[in-house]
Amino acid sequence: MPTSNCRLIKTLSIASAISLLSACSLSPSGPVELGNSDDLSPQASQKASDQAAKPPSIQRFMLRGEVTLGHEARAITPCGSNSQYWLQFDPATAQQSMALSSSPYNTIYGEVIGEFVAPPHDGFAADYPASFKVTQLNLMSAEIDGCQQRRNLTVASGTEPFWSVSISSNTLQLSRLGFESENFTLKERHISQEARIYHAEGATLTLRPALCSDGMSDSIYGWTSTFTKGNQSWEGCATLSANDPTQAWVGDYQGITTQGEVRLTTTVTLNADHSATTRYQQVNEPDIEETGVWQQVSPIEVQVMMTRHQGQYLVSERVFQRNGLTLTAKTETVNGREYSLGTEGLALSLMVGSEVTAVSATGSKVTSYGVEGSAIYNPDVDAALLAYLGDAAKEAAGMRYRWLTQDLNDDGEDELFVFTDWCGSGGCTLLVFANQNGDWVFNSRITLVHLPFQLGSITQNGWRDLIMPVGGGGAKASTRVLMFDGKRYPSNPSLAPEVSLPDESDTYLFADGIYPQQQGITFK
């Protein structure tokens, strides 16, 4: 990279090209086009220079909240949020939505499907952290306060005659004025861009994307519907359930990069309203903050797009890949040009519990005390796992795990902990084996476990408490205490009693903070 460019990037973003991440030592791979490439995106025709790279393909999602529409503002404030995003409608949707409001700039409730694109440099939309490009309307209403209502069902309805069909689990439920409700068991679903078709025993519901009005309310629906039962058929409008399946990414992620005596801490916060913050901290230097948005690329990838650096316009994109509870980005795109983040990339681990604990990009130890996990094969541990899995052992082949032993009931014999790579966004699965006459016998299965956790000094029914951090998967970070009930430990830490702070005198288990995905034994 030319020296002038390196100096410019350092000025704009510490982590964008700081030598710690090797960005200033490598040449850019070529300019990257921002946003999506269809004709609704203002970035579609923007070329950084002589070559364009393909942007990440974002999974479109539903954003719901209070919508403000007028000549100078078309914005949505997500439910429960103070953030606002510019709404980028097609002209027909914008015109019909504005007609619902009794006067310009009155708020109405809206549910829109689409994706974030970077805000433009100027114009009305430039004042917002991002533009939400609407590709499909789900609902726009001046008569309901959807933020105060549950919107977790897909519902189709019509007025001639009055009928409605809701989808709950694997059932279509038909309600008609003057008739008893009828249930139809779903057999199959066909989902495409052209239609969503639900086939049930004796009935079929078809939804097609198109603006729809029932003529009876101040609402616009994003779908037309046809419900067929035998030789009867009814037409109407429909809305999908207003769920956001990407909320599992919500949380704080932190990593430390060091070179010599220089130590840089990077913290990325992904909020439920899809706002995002990146904060860079270095000793004896003022903190630097970037703000923007996040959105899912795939179930294991998330795009974090910063659009303001210390309040000034800057478009910086990273696509992080999730491995267990760690996010890793290999490149960063700054104002349309892509740079490497070094051979190791930028690694950030989920922060959980009441105290912030950071890990390095190379997976260095979280704590210097406590009991560390082992990735050394032990035939007795393997035998305990095999006995636990039984007939499912073949299906578990390839599983990775780490283990340690600790006396849980003060009888002088060590119990066994096996920490597996059976993980979700909320944590991984821990297996506890009791020591019975020298043999390890399965006792408890605990999900949503993060590392490290603590072995308490207090006992319940003869066994010591387990004190675990909880977070991820959209859950608020907290610390919980799992108490032995006389037979086993609770299976879900998030439902256990909360404690304000862990006791530092208690023993940390898996104190190295290493997950099986990073270094573990492969079960065969």
N, C-alpha and C positions, 0 to 999 in steps of 0.2 A: 504494500500500500504506500503511495507517496506520503512523504512526511507531513505535508500540509493537511492531507485527509486524516491522517492519524491524529494530529493535533486537534482538528475540528471535532472528530468523534469523541475524543477524550473530554473535550469541553462539554459536549452534549450529554454524554452518559458514561459514567465511570466504567460500568461493566460491558458497555458495547464494544470497546476495543482496548481496554486496559491490558497491559502486557501480561497480567496474571492469567488472563483467559486466552492469551496468544493471538488476539485479534489483530494487533498491529504488526505481527510478524508474518502474516499470511496475506496473500492476494485475494481480493473478492472473487467469488465464483461467477459473478455476473449480476447485473441488476435484476431485481425481482419486482414484478407487477403487484400492486397492492389490491386487495379486495377481490371481488368476483369479476368475471369477464363478460357478463351479459350486459345488455344495453341499459339496464336500470342503474348500474353502478357508475358514479362519477369518475371512479378510477379506471373504468374499462379502457379508455383511450389513452391513459397516462403511461408513458414509456420513460423509464429512468434514463436510458441511453440507447446504445446500439443493439442490445439483445434483451429479450424478455424471458423470464423463467416462470414456470407454472406455479401459481399460488396454491396454498393448501386448500383442499376441498372440504369446506366446512359442513358439518351436519346441521341442517336448519332446525330450529327449536322454537317453542312458543314463549312469547313474552306477554305478560298480562299486567294491566295496571290502569291508571287514570290517564286519559288522552286529552291533550289540548290542541285544538285545531283552529287556525286562523291564517291570515295572509302572511304574517311574519313568523309564525311558530306552528310547527307540526311535531309535537313531542309526546313521549310517553314516560310517565313516572311509574316504575314497577311497584306492585303492591308491597307495602311495608318499607319502601325505600325513599331516600331523598335525592337519588340520582335521576337525571333526565337524559333521554336519548332522542335525537332527531329521528322522525319517522319519514322514510323514503317510500311513498306510495306511487302506484301507477295512477294516472289522472282520474280514471273512472272510480276507483276505490276512494281516492281523496275527496272527490266531489260528493259522492253519496254519504260518506262519513261526516263531512262538514254539514250536510243538510240535517243531520240528526240533532245538532246543537241548537238550542233556542236563540243563541246569539254567539258571535265569534268569541273564542277563548274560554267559553264555559267548558268545564271538564266533563267527559263522559267515560264510561268504562269500555275498555278494549282488550281484545286478545288477538295478537298478530303472530304470524309464523314467518321466519326469515333468518337473517344473519347480520352480524355487524360488519360494517366496512369503515375504513378510516374517514374522518371528517375532512371536508375540503379546506383549503387555505383561507377562503373568504366566503362571503355570503352568510345567510341566516344560520345555516347548519354548522358554520365554523366555530360557533360558541359552545358546541356540545362535545362531550368526550368521544362520541362515536355516532355514526348514523346506523339505524336499524333498517335494513333494506327489506321491505315487506314483500314476500313472494306469494303469500296466501293469507287472506283474512279469515279468522275463525269466528269472531263476534265483535260487534260494535253496538253499544246500547246506551241510550239516554235514560232508561227507566229502571235499571238494576244497578246495585252496588256490588259488583262481582267480587271485589276484594274482601267483602264481608260474608260471602257465600262460598260454600263448597262447590267447586267446579271440577269434580273428579270423575264425571261420567260422560260418555258420548251419548248425546240425546238427539233424536229426530222427532219432528212433530209437524202437524198440519191442522188446518182450521175447517176444512170441508170434507168429511166431518171432523170434529175435534178428536185427535188421536196423538199419541206419543209413544215412542219406543226408546228405551234406554238399554245400554249394554253394561252389564255388571258381571265381572268374571267371565264365565262361559255361558251366559244366559242373555237372551233377548226378552225384555219384559214389555208387553204391549198393554197400554192403558187407553180405554175409549170411554167417552161420556155415555153413561147408562149401561155399561157392560162391566163384568168382572175382569180383573187383570188376567192376562195369559202369559205363560212363560214358555220359551222355546229354547232348547239346548243347542248351542252353537256347535257346528260340525267342522267348519273351515272358514278361513278368512283369505281374501285376495286383496293385497294392498299394492296399488300402482299410482303413478302420477295422474292417470285418467279417472280412477275410481277406487273406492274402498267398498268391497262387497263382503257381506257377512251372511253365510249360508247356515241356516238352522234347520232342525227337523220340522218341516211344514211351513217354513217362512224364510224370506230373504230380505235383507235390508241393503240398499245400495246408496252410497253417498258419492256425489260428484262435486269437484271444486267449481263453484260459481257463486256470485253474489245473489242472495236470496232474501226476500222480504215476505212475511206472512200477511201483510196488510192490516194487522191488528195491533201492532206494537211499534214503539220507537226504537227498533233494533234492525240491524243488518246482520245476516248470517253468512258464513263463508262457504256453505255447502247446500246443495239441493239434495233432497232425499226421496226415495221411492221404497215403500214397504209393501211386500207382496205376501199374501196369505191365501193359499189355495188359488181360487179364481178371482180374488179380490185384490185391489191395488189402490194405495193412497199416495198422494204426492205432498211434499212439504219441504221444510228447511231443516238444517241440522248444524250442530257444533260438536267438535271433538272435546274430550276431556282436556282440561287446561293444566296438565301436568308437565313439569320440566324434568325429564329423566337425567339431565346432565348435572343435577345438583350434587352428585357424589364427589365432584371436584372441589367443592367449597372447603376452604381451610387456609391455614398459614403454612408456608413452606420456606425452609431456610437452609442455606449452605455457606460454608466458609472456604475461601480460596486463599492460599498463602504462597508467597515466594520470598525467601529470605526472611527479613523482619517485617515485611508488608503483609497485612492480614485484612482481607476484605470480606465483610459479611453481607450477603444478599438475602433479602426477605421478600417473598412474593405472597401477597394476600389475594385470594379469590373469594369474592363475596357472593351471597345468594342472589343479589340483583344483577349479577354479571359485571359489576365494576371490579377493577383490579388495581392494586398498588404494588410498585416495586421500590424497595428502599435499600440504598447502599450505605454501609457504615464502615468507616475506617478510623482507627485511633488517631486522635488529634486533628481530625478533619471534620467539617460540618457534614451532617447527613444530606444525602441527595435523594430526592423522591420523584418518581414518575407515576403517572396515573393513566388509566385507560380501561380496557374491557377484556373479558376472556370468553371463549366459546369452544365447544368440543369439536374436534376434528374426527375422532373415532373413539371407541370405548377405551383405548389406551393412549390417546393423544389429545392434547389441549393446546389451543392457540392463545397466547397472552400478547395482546396488542396494546402497547403504551402509546398514547397520543399527546401527552403533555410531559415535558421535562422541566421540573422546577417552575411549572405554570406556563412554559413556552411550548409552542407547537413543535412536535417531533413525533414521527411515526416509526416505532420500533417494534418488530414482531419476532417472537420466538415460538416455536412449536416444541412443546415438551412431550416426551414419551414417558409413560408411567411403567415402572417396574417395581411391583410391591407398593411401598409407600414412598418411593423416591421418584422425583421428576428429573429428567435429563434432557437438555437442549444442546444440540451439536452446532447450530448456526444461529445467527441473528440477522434480521433484515432491517437496516436503518435507512429510512427515507428512500426505499426502493433498491438498495444495494445489499447484497448478502455477504456476510463475513463469517469465518469460522470462529468457534469458541474454544478452539484447541482440541487436542487429541482426546482428552477426558470429557470435554464439554462442560457445561454448567449443571451441577447436580444439586438439587434441593430436596430435603426430606421433610415430611409432614411433621409439624409441631403439634404435640398433644399434651394434655395434662395441664397442671397449674403452673408449671415452670417451663421456661423456654430452654430447649436443648438443641444445639445445632450440630450437624455432622458435616464432615468435609466431603469434597467431591470424590475423594478416593476411599471413602468409607472408614475413616479413622475412628478411634474410640470415642464414645460419647462421654464416658466417665472413666476415671482412673481407679475406681474402687468398686467393690462388689464382686459377684461371681460371673465370670464370662462364659458364654456358650462355647460348645465344642463342635467342630466339624470333622472330628476323627472317628472313623468307624469303630463301633463297639458291638461285638456279636450279641451281648445280652440286651442292648438297646434295640438292636435289629429284631431279636426274638420277641421282645415285648410288643413292638410295632406289628409284627407278623401275627401275633396272637390277637391283638386288638382288631386288625383289619379282617381277619378270617377269609371268607370267600371273596371279599372285595380287594384282596391283596394284588391281584393281577391288574385291576383297574387303577390301583395306586402306583404302579410301576412308573418310575421317573420322577416321583415326588422328591423334593429336597427338604432337608430338615437339619436343625441344630439341636443340641441337647445339653443338659446339665443335671446334676444331682444335688439334693438338699434335704436335710431332715425337716419335715414339716410338722411332725407330731411329737418331737422331743423324746423318741424312744431309742435313739442312738443308731438308727438305721436310715439310710438315705432314700428318699422318694426320687422319682424321675420326672423331669419336665422334657417334653419333646415339642419344639416349636417348628411348625410346618410352613410350607409355602402355599397353603390353601388360604389365599388372601383375597380380600375385596377392598374397596376404597375405605372401609371403616376399620380395617385391621386384619390380622391373620389368626389362624387357629392354633391353640395350645392344648396339648394333651398332658394330663397328669396321671402318673402311675403310682399306686401305693406299694409299699414294700411289705410283702407278706412272707415271712420266713425266708427272706433272702431272694424272693422272686418279685419281679415288678408286674403288678396286675392293674389293668386299666381302672381308673377311678372317675376322672372328670374330663369333659371336653369344653373348652372355653373359646368362644369366638371373639372377633373384634379386638384382638390383643395387639398392643403396640409395645415397642422396646425403648428403653428398659422399663421393667416394673419392679416393685419392691415386695420383699417378704417381711411382713409386719412382726412386731414383737408381741402383739396381743393374740391370744388364742380364743377360738370358739369351738366348743365340743372337742377340745383336745388338739385341734389343728390350727396352725398360724394363719392369720389373715394374709390375703394377697391385695396389694394396693396398686391399682392400675390406672394409667392415663387413658382417657377416652377422647376421641376426636376423629375427624374425617367422615366422609360419606354424608356431609351436610350437618353432622352433629357438632354442637358447641363443645369446645375443649373444656374438660373437667377431669378431676381425679376421683376414682371410685374405690370402695373397699369391698372385696369379695370375702364373705364369711362362710366357713364350712358349716353345713347344716346337720352334721352328724353322719351324712352319707357321701356328700360330694360338694364341690364348689358350684356357684351359679354359672350358667352357661353364657350369659350376656352381661358384660361389665357395665354397659350403658344403663341398665336397669337396676344396678346395685346402688346402695347409699353413697352419697357424695361426701367427700372430705375436703376441707378448705385447702390444706397443703399437706403433702407427704411429709413424714417424719424422717429427717436426715439420718437419724440413728438406725433406721431400718436398713436391711440389706438389699442392695440392688441385684436383681437377677438378669442375666443376659446383659451385663453392664457394658459390654463392648458395643451394643447397639447394632450388631451385624445381623442382617436378615438372611434366611436360607437362600434367597435369590442371589445374594452377593457371594456367599460362600457357605456351602452346605453339603451334606452327604446325600447322594442319590439313592433312593430306595429301589431295590431290584427285586 
